[in-house]
């Protein structure tokens, strides 16, 4: 990419998209097309076609998606499947039609089997059943991966697919009912602190392990791979380090300054027991994360206090 290349970030107002825009600007790229939901609805094929005809991007980052936590994924499975299929199909197809030089598709670690061998290597894709609580979202992302591979094989379209681990950071969704676990914890513990609640209830028993990556690190990896990775095979993006949900809750409780009790509701689902990515492929290219969890949690809570909570 040249500094004046036309770079489209689809989903630029979201957590991942906004982080990629920040990273690109920091590196000196200035011709960035920020595609937000109020400018174009990528679910609609004609809108997508017209948007690509009008803007003619050279490089595309596909971060636009319908996302949510375990409860939202379980309750709105059809919406997650349909909307994500439509969004990514339209963007990938019209990127190819418009002779885009290269496309980066962002998937998710939930594409891997529920009982994948840990840490999860990229070759475990489609080797077993998915976690049923979010299989709608996972199936859509798998379809996006296969579409990128098929378009590269059939049309020579340069599309790569990145599989990030669990993300957090600025512009995340902190809604207690629909968020992912980490921002949901921040919102719950902060609310409990303000209300002087004697305890905070969390889902499951706290035993599952999860890996977390700050979104600014994902953005840096995405731009790095746009410039340095050409293989059609998927590539994992993470830290290679995990911790239990119980440990995460305790860390966030300390960051927020909540001094009450953490109660675990074992009638609620745990989800997959462990989901740790093997990041050797990306490490061998020369990229590694730079924000550890302690630093990232403090930065995220500070952002929450300054922005979301206000």
ChimeraX attribute file (.defattr): number of C-alpha atoms within 10 A of each C-alpha:
attribute: neighborCount
match mode: 1-to-1
recipient: residues
	/A:1	14
	/A:2	10
	/A:3	14
	/A:4	11
	/A:5	14
	/A:6	20
	/A:7	27
	/A:8	25
	/A:9	25
	/A:10	26
	/A:11	23
	/A:12	24
	/A:13	19
	/A:14	19
	/A:15	21
	/A:16	31
	/A:17	25
	/A:18	23
	/A:19	23
	/A:20	25
	/A:21	24
	/A:22	16
	/A:23	20
	/A:24	19
	/A:25	14
	/A:26	10
	/A:27	12
	/A:28	11
	/A:29	18
	/A:30	16
	/A:31	16
	/A:32	20
	/A:33	18
	/A:34	17
	/A:35	20
	/A:36	18
	/A:37	15
	/A:38	7
	/A:39	10
	/A:40	15
	/A:41	17
	/A:42	26
	/A:43	21
	/A:44	13
	/A:45	17
	/A:46	12
	/A:47	15
	/A:48	20
	/A:49	18
	/A:50	13
	/A:51	19
	/A:52	18
	/A:53	14
	/A:54	9
	/A:55	13
	/A:56	17
	/A:57	23
	/A:58	17
	/A:59	22
	/A:60	24
	/A:61	27
	/A:62	22
	/A:63	24
	/A:64	27
	/A:65	22
	/A:66	16
	/A:67	15
	/A:68	20
	/A:69	20
	/A:70	18
	/A:71	17
	/A:72	18
	/A:73	23
	/A:74	17
	/A:75	12
	/A:76	14
	/A:77	17
	/A:78	14
	/A:79	15
	/A:80	24
	/A:81	20
	/A:82	15
	/A:83	18
	/A:84	26
	/A:85	22
	/A:86	17
	/A:87	24
	/A:88	27
	/A:89	20
	/A:90	19
	/A:91	25
	/A:92	24
	/A:93	17
	/A:94	19
	/A:95	26
	/A:96	20
	/A:97	14
	/A:98	16
	/A:99	14
	/A:100	22
	/A:101	15
	/A:102	21
	/A:103	24
	/A:104	23
	/A:105	23
	/A:106	23
	/A:107	26
	/A:108	19
	/A:109	22
	/A:110	22
	/A:111	24
	/A:112	27
	/A:113	21
	/A:114	19
	/A:115	16
	/A:116	20
	/A:117	14
	/A:118	11
	/A:119	15
	/A:120	21
	/A:121	19
	/A:122	19
	/A:123	11
	/A:124	13
	/A:125	16
	/A:126	13
	/A:127	12
	/A:128	12
	/A:129	13
	/A:130	21
	/A:131	18
	/A:132	14
	/A:133	20
	/A:134	24
	/A:135	22
	/A:136	22
	/A:137	29
	/A:138	25
	/A:139	19
	/A:140	23
	/A:141	26
	/A:142	19
	/A:143	17
	/A:144	23
	/A:145	24
	/A:146	16
	/A:147	17
	/A:148	27
	/A:149	22
	/A:150	15
	/A:151	17
	/A:152	17
	/A:153	12
	/A:154	8
	/A:155	11
	/A:156	11
	/A:157	23
	/A:158	21
	/A:159	30
	/A:160	24
	/A:161	28
	/A:162	22
	/A:163	23
	/A:164	25
	/A:165	24
	/A:166	21
	/A:167	22
	/A:168	24
	/A:169	24
	/A:170	23
	/A:171	19
	/A:172	21
	/A:173	22
	/A:174	20
	/A:175	17
	/A:176	16
	/A:177	14
	/A:178	17
	/A:179	20
	/A:180	22
	/A:181	22
	/A:182	23
	/A:183	26
	/A:184	20
	/A:185	24
	/A:186	23
	/A:187	22
	/A:188	22
	/A:189	27
	/A:190	22
	/A:191	17
	/A:192	19
	/A:193	19
	/A:194	9
	/A:195	9
	/A:196	12
	/A:197	14
	/A:198	12
	/A:199	15
	/A:200	19
	/A:201	13
	/A:202	20
	/A:203	16
	/A:204	18
	/A:205	16
	/A:206	19
	/A:207	14
	/A:208	17
	/A:209	19
	/A:210	20
	/A:211	21
	/A:212	22
	/A:213	25
	/A:214	27
	/A:215	25
	/A:216	24
	/A:217	24
	/A:218	25
	/A:219	21
	/A:220	21
	/A:221	23
	/A:222	24
	/A:223	19
	/A:224	15
	/A:225	20
	/A:226	19
	/A:227	11
	/A:228	12
	/A:229	18
	/A:230	13
	/A:231	14
	/A:232	19
	/A:233	16
	/A:234	22
	/A:235	22
	/A:236	24
	/A:237	28
	/A:238	28
	/A:239	24
	/A:240	19
	/A:241	17
	/A:242	20
	/A:243	15
	/A:244	16
	/A:245	22
	/A:246	17
	/A:247	13
	/A:248	21
	/A:249	20
	/A:250	16
	/A:251	15
	/A:252	23
	/A:253	23
	/A:254	13
	/A:255	19
	/A:256	22
	/A:257	12
	/A:258	23
	/A:259	15
	/A:260	15
	/A:261	13
	/A:262	17
	/A:263	14
	/A:264	15
	/A:265	14
	/A:266	12
	/A:267	9
	/A:268	12
	/A:269	13
	/A:270	18
	/A:271	15
	/A:272	18
	/A:273	14
	/A:274	21
	/A:275	24
	/A:276	24
	/A:277	26
	/A:278	20
	/A:279	22
	/A:280	18
	/A:281	15
	/A:282	19
	/A:283	15
	/A:284	9
	/A:285	12
	/A:286	10
	/A:287	17
	/A:288	18
	/A:289	17
	/A:290	14
	/A:291	16
	/A:292	14
	/A:293	19
	/A:294	11
	/A:295	11
	/A:296	20
	/A:297	23
	/A:298	16
	/A:299	16
	/A:300	20
	/A:301	22
	/A:302	15
	/A:303	16
	/A:304	21
	/A:305	11
	/A:306	10
	/A:307	11
	/A:308	16
	/A:309	12
	/A:310	6
